[in-house]
Structure formats: structure tokens, C-alpha cells
């Protein structure tokens, strides 16, 4: 692989796996929820660990692991999380309105694991090609920072849009996760 191909592959892996985190951040921002730095770093680390595991599996196992399994598992989990977020939004509309809430680390951990399983197909598929262990660990390290940036970007955009429109956009995060799940079937 040439250096340009390696960099492009790394970019695609990082971008593809951080779109889920962006959608999650957008949803929390649209609801004006507060996510602590501690929780965000934990989510990013978990997501990056799953990516590292996937890249290593792809590197060492090659074609032994059918990527279709992780694709459908990821689709099902993302779809479930998306529908769950929409249902939670509908249920919250019946309760007393709060200006915002603090998202628990436990909730983010659960969502991070579900989002990360979807990214495993990307990691395994990418690592089947001619990548090195140095490339795999570089992508892992950069992934931690990329996830944090994409979450905060999504959160900021979601919050700004919700404030500008004065609408309750708590459902948008769920819809975005469903779109990411469906798009993942075709990537």
C-alpha cells in the first residue's frame, strides 16, 4: 500500500466510525443534555478499544470472520438504540419538562458498546487489506481524539439547532442513529 492509500484508508476508518458518535452527540445536544468530559472520554476510549480489537481481528484472522455477522448485529443494535431514543423522547414529553439533564456514564457506556459493535465491521474489513500493526495502533490513538471532537461537534450543532428553531428535537438523535444503521448495510 502506498502512503496516500494508507492515509486515505485511515481517514475513512476514522470518519466512518465517528459518524455514530457525531449522531449520538447531536441527539444529546438537541435535548440540551449535559455530558461530562469524564463520560465522554470513557465513551471515546471504549469505542476506540472496539475499533482496535476489530482492526487486530481483521489483521490476524483475515477472511475467517464473516463481516456480514457484525454488519447485521451492528444494524440491529443501532436500530434498537435509535428506536429506544425516540421512545424515550416520546415518554419524556409526558413528564415534567426540565431545561436539561445530566447524562449518566452508565447510559453512555451502554450506547458506546452498541455503537462500537457496528464499527467492528469497518475495522475488520479494513484490516483484511495490507495494513501494518503500526497503522492499526495509530488509528486507535487518533480515534480517541476524533470521537471526542465528533461528539462535541454533534452536540454543539444539535444544541444550536434546537435553540434556533425553538423546537423539541430530542427525537433527532434516534432518527440519525436509524439512518446510520440503514446506511451501514450498504457500506
N, C-alpha and C positions, 0 to 999 in steps of 0.2 A: 504494500500500500504506500502511495506517495504521501508526503506530508500534508498536501492540500486535502487529499481524501480522508486522511486521519482527522484533521481538524474539522472538516465538514461532518464526518460521522459523529464526532464528539459533540458538535453543536446540535445535530439532530437528536441525539440521545438526550442531551440536557433539556432541550426545548420541549421535546415530546413528553418527557416525564414530568416537567414542571408545569405543564398546562393544567394538570389536575389540581395542583397546589394553587395555581392562579384562580381557578374556578372556585375552590374552597374559600380562598381569601376574599373573593368578590362577594360570595354569599354572606360571609360574616360581616363584611363591610356594609353591604346593603341593609343588613339587620342592625347595623351600628353596634355590633357586639365588640367587646374588648378582648383581645388575645394577648396574653403576656409574652414577653420575649422568651422567658423560660420555656413556656409551652411551645412556642414557635420553633425554638432551637431543637427541642425534643422531637417534634414532628419532622423537621427537616432531616435530623440525624437518622430517624427510623426510615424515612423514605430513601435516604441515600444508602443506608445499610442494605435495604432490599434490592436497590439497584446494583450495589456491589456484589451481592450474592448472585443476582441474575447474570451479571457480566461474567463472574467466575464460573457459574454453571455452564454458560454458553461457551466459555473458553475451554473448559475441561471436558465437558460432555458432548459438545458439538451437536450433532443431529439426534442424539439418543433421546432427548427430551422433546416431546411434541409440543410445539408452540401453540397449537390450537387449544390445548387444555388451558394454558394460562390466559389465552385470549378470552375464552368463554367464561372462565372463572372471574377474570377481571371485569368483563362486561356485566355479569350478574351482580357482582358486588357493587360496582359503580351505579348500576341501575337501582339497586336496593337503597344505597345511600341517597341517591337523588330523590327517589320516591319518599324515603323517610324524611328528608329535609322538607319536602313540600308538605307532607302530612303534619310534621311538627309546626310548620308555619301556619297551616290551617288551624291546628289546635291552639296555637298561641294567640290567634286573633280573637278567640272566645274568652281568653283570660284577660286579667287586668293589664293594661299597657304599661310597659316600663320604657324609659328612654333608651336604655341599652342594658345588656347583661355581660357578665364576665364569663367567657368560655372556659370550661374546666379542662385541665390537662388530660383527664380521663377520656373525655369526649374526643379531643383532638387525637389522642393515641389510637382510639378505635378507628377513626376516619383515616388516619395516616396508614395504618396497616391495610385497610381496604383499598386505598388509593395505590399503595405500593405494589400490591399483588398484580394490579393491572399493568404497571410499569415493568414487571418482570418479563413479559413477552418481548417488549422492546429491548431490554438488556440482553436476554438470551439470544434473540435474533441477531442483534448487532455483534455480539461477541463470537458468533459462529464463524464470522469472517476472520481475516488476518489481522487481529489486534494483539497487542503485547500486554503483559501484566502491568508495565509502567503506564500504558494508556488507560487501563481499567482503573488503577488507583488514582490517576489524575482526574478522570471523570467523576469518581467517587468524591474526591475532595472539592471539586468545583460544584458538584451537585448540591452540597450542603448550602453553599452561599447562594446558588441560583434559586433554590427552593425558598429560602428566606426572602430574597428580593422579589420573586414572583408572587409569593403570598402577600407581602406588604403592598405591592403594586395593585394586585387584585382587590385587596381590602380597601385601599385608598380610592380606587376607581368606583367600587361598589358604594362606598360611603358618600363620595362626591355626587354620584348619580342619584342616590336616594335623597340626599339633601336638596339637590337642584330640582328634582321632579316633585318632591313632597309626597311621594307615593310610598307605600309599604312594599319594598322589593325583597322581602325575606324569602320569597319563592324562587328568585332568580338563581341562587346558588344550586338548588336542586335541579332546575332545568339545565343549567350549564353542565352539571355532572352527568345528567342523562345524555346530553349531546356528546360529551367526551366519551361516554360508554359506547354509544352508537358509532361514533367516528372511529373508535378503536377497533371495531370489527372490520373496517375497510382499510386499515393501515397495516 
